[in-house]
Amino acid sequence: MHVLVVEDDAPVRHLIARLLRENGFRATGARDGGEMWETLRNSAVDLVLLDVMLPGQSGLELLRALRAEQASLPVVMVTAKGAEADRVLGLDLGADDYLPKPFGRQELLARIRAVLRRAHPPASGPEGGAGRLLRFEDWTLDTARRELLSPGGAVIDLSGAEFDLLLAFLEHPQRVLARDQILELSRGRLADPNDRSVDVLVSRLRRKLEGEEGGTAMIKTVRGAGYTFLPRVERVP
């Protein structure tokens, strides 16, 4: 797996790249948005580790532009410790996870591997066999291809975190799921359950399923308890 490390601090960038290479990854460093785009044009990249604080365009601006071009490319944001506003905005823009500084080596590797597992699930297993299609309100989720099809047949771009959230809802429809349950079921480690990360992800997914306004309500907020996915779900053989 090829990880693109976008970090303007050269010692930190080199340290992360070396750690990744020592643990079986291919790693390329970029110090700013220009080098990031150059690498993406010339190489196949499996994940971007993107720092928020960068010269020129910030990491959040680059994430917004990146999602407009490559909606499914996994992105892990690196933020300053305690910068909740940056984390929430990054998730809202489509980041798959975030990592607050300072972070340990094992935590970095664990988060990268977790995001890559969600983005590239094994071809075999329960999601690759019978019943891989889940249908609700004329929408279809292909769990093997990790694709969401609208009632009109259009492929709806989902980040890895959005896909996992939707799958958790579809596997437990018409049940109230608390935030900690959602994190556990979606295999996500985005934040503490009391953080706004789950609410941000639900809001993003809700906009894609229901539209900005006037669409069919699918995700109900249960005050003080969590969320409920309202439609009936059918598993197609």
C-alpha positions in Angstrom: 0.0 0.0 0.0 1.3 3.4 -1.0 0.8 6.2 1.6 1.4 9.9 0.6 2.6 11.9 3.7 1.8 15.6 3.3 3.7 17.4 6.0 5.7 20.6 5.8 8.0 19.7 8.8 10.8 17.9 7.1 12.1 15.9 10.1 8.5 14.8 11.0 7.8 13.9 7.3 11.0 11.8 7.0 10.3 10.1 10.4 6.8 9.1 9.4 7.9 7.9 5.9 10.7 5.8 7.5 8.3 4.3 10.0 5.9 3.4 7.2 8.6 1.8 5.1 9.9 -0.2 8.1 6.4 -1.6 8.5 5.8 -2.7 4.9 4.3 0.4 3.3 5.5 2.3 0.3 5.8 6.0 1.4 6.2 9.2 -0.5 6.6 12.6 1.2 5.1 16.0 0.1 5.7 19.3 1.8 2.8 21.2 0.4 -0.2 21.0 -1.9 1.8 21.4 -5.1 3.9 18.3 -4.3 0.8 16.4 -3.2 -1.0 17.0 -6.6 2.2 16.1 -8.5 2.5 12.8 -6.7 -1.2 12.0 -7.2 -0.9 12.7 -10.9 2.1 10.4 -11.3 1.5 7.6 -8.9 -1.2 5.3 -7.6 -1.8 6.3 -4.0 -3.8 4.2 -1.5 -4.0 6.7 1.4 -3.2 10.3 2.1 -1.9 11.3 5.5 -2.7 15.1 5.4 -1.5 17.7 7.9 -3.9 20.6 8.5 -1.2 23.2 9.0 0.6 23.6 5.7 2.1 26.5 3.8 0.0 28.0 1.1 -3.2 26.0 1.0 -4.2 24.4 4.3 -4.8 20.8 4.7 -8.6 21.5 4.9 -8.5 23.4 1.6 -6.6 20.6 0.0 -9.1 18.0 1.4 -12.0 19.9 -0.1 -10.3 20.0 -3.5 -9.2 16.4 -3.3 -12.8 15.2 -2.5 -14.0 17.0 -5.6 -11.7 14.9 -7.7 -11.3 11.6 -5.8 -14.2 11.0 -3.4 -13.1 7.5 -2.4 -9.4 8.0 -1.8 -8.8 7.4 2.0 -7.6 10.5 3.9 -6.4 10.6 7.5 -6.1 14.2 8.8 -3.4 15.2 11.2 -4.5 18.0 13.6 -3.1 20.0 16.5 -4.0 18.6 19.9 -7.3 19.9 21.1 -8.2 21.5 17.7 -11.8 20.1 17.7 -13.0 22.6 15.2 -10.4 21.4 12.6 -11.3 17.8 13.3 -15.0 18.4 12.9 -14.6 20.4 9.7 -12.2 17.8 8.3 -14.8 15.0 8.9 -17.5 17.2 7.4 -15.3 17.7 4.3 -14.9 13.9 3.9 -11.8 12.8 6.0 -11.9 9.1 7.0 -10.2 9.6 10.3 -8.1 12.1 12.2 -5.0 11.8 14.3 -4.2 14.5 16.9 -0.6 15.6 17.5 1.4 14.4 19.3 0.8 10.8 18.4 2.6 7.5 19.0 4.1 5.3 16.3 1.8 2.4 17.0 -1.3 4.6 17.0 -0.3 6.0 13.6 0.1 2.6 12.1 -3.1 1.2 13.7 -5.2 4.1 12.3 -3.7 3.8 8.8 -4.3 0.1 8.7 -7.8 0.4 10.0 -8.8 3.0 7.3 -7.1 0.8 4.6 -9.0 -2.3 5.8 -12.3 -0.4 5.5 -11.3 0.9 2.0 -10.0 -2.4 0.7 -12.0 -5.3 2.3 -11.1 -8.9 1.5 -12.8 -10.2 -1.7 -14.0 -13.3 0.2 -16.1 -13.4 3.3 -19.6 -12.5 4.2 -19.7 -9.3 2.2 -18.4 -10.9 -1.0 -20.9 -13.8 -1.2 -24.6 -14.1 -1.3 -26.7 -11.2 0.0 -24.1 -8.6 -0.7 -26.8 -6.2 -2.0 -28.8 -4.3 0.5 -31.9 -2.3 -0.7 -33.9 0.4 0.9 -36.3 3.0 -0.5 -35.2 2.0 -4.1 -31.5 2.6 -3.1 -29.0 -0.2 -3.3 -25.8 -0.7 -1.4 -23.3 -3.2 -2.9 -21.2 -4.2 0.1 -18.6 -6.1 -2.0 -18.0 -3.1 -4.4 -18.6 -0.6 -1.6 -20.9 1.3 -4.0 -24.2 3.1 -3.2 -26.6 3.4 -6.1 -29.4 6.0 -6.1 -32.9 5.1 -7.2 -32.0 6.5 -10.6 -28.9 4.2 -10.9 -26.3 6.9 -10.2 -23.2 5.9 -8.1 -23.1 8.1 -5.0 -19.6 8.9 -3.8 -19.1 7.8 -0.2 -16.0 8.1 1.9 -14.8 5.0 3.8 -16.3 6.4 7.1 -19.7 7.2 5.4 -19.8 3.7 3.9 -19.2 2.0 7.3 -21.8 4.2 8.9 -24.4 3.4 6.3 -23.7 -0.3 6.5 -24.1 -0.2 10.3 -27.5 1.4 9.9 -28.6 -1.1 7.2 -27.6 -4.0 9.3 -29.6 -2.7 12.3 -32.6 -0.9 10.7 -35.5 0.6 12.8 -33.4 0.3 16.0 -32.1 3.1 18.1 -28.3 3.1 17.9 -26.3 5.1 20.5 -23.2 6.9 19.4 -20.9 4.4 21.0 -22.8 1.6 19.3 -22.4 3.3 16.0 -18.7 3.7 16.4 -18.3 0.0 17.4 -20.6 -1.3 14.6 -18.9 0.8 11.9 -15.4 -0.3 13.1 -14.6 3.4 13.2 -12.2 5.1 15.7 -12.9 8.6 14.8 -13.3 10.1 18.3 -14.7 9.6 21.7 -18.5 8.8 21.5 -19.2 12.2 23.1 -17.4 14.1 20.4 -19.3 15.5 17.5 -17.6 13.2 15.0 -20.6 10.8 14.8 -23.1 13.7 14.5 -21.0 15.1 11.6 -20.9 11.8 9.8 -24.6 11.3 10.2 -25.2 14.8 8.9 -23.0 14.1 5.8 -24.7 10.8 5.1 -28.2 12.3 5.7 -27.5 15.0 3.0 -26.5 12.4 0.5 -29.5 10.2 1.1 -32.2 12.8 1.8 -30.9 15.9 -0.2 -30.7 19.3 1.3 -34.4 19.6 1.9 -37.7 17.9 1.0 -36.3 14.4 0.6 -37.6 11.3 2.3 -36.5 11.2 5.9 -34.3 8.1 6.5 -32.2 8.9 9.6 -34.1 10.0 12.7 -32.4 11.7 15.6 -33.6 10.3 18.9 -32.9 13.0 21.4 -30.6 11.9 24.2 -30.4 8.3 22.8 -28.8 8.3 19.3 -30.1 7.6 15.8 -32.6 5.3 14.0 -32.5 4.3 10.4 -36.2 4.4 9.4 -36.6 2.4 6.1 -37.1 -1.3 5.8 -34.0 -3.0 4.5 -34.0 -6.0 2.1 -31.0 -8.3 1.6 -30.8 -9.5 -2.0 -29.5 -13.0 -2.7 
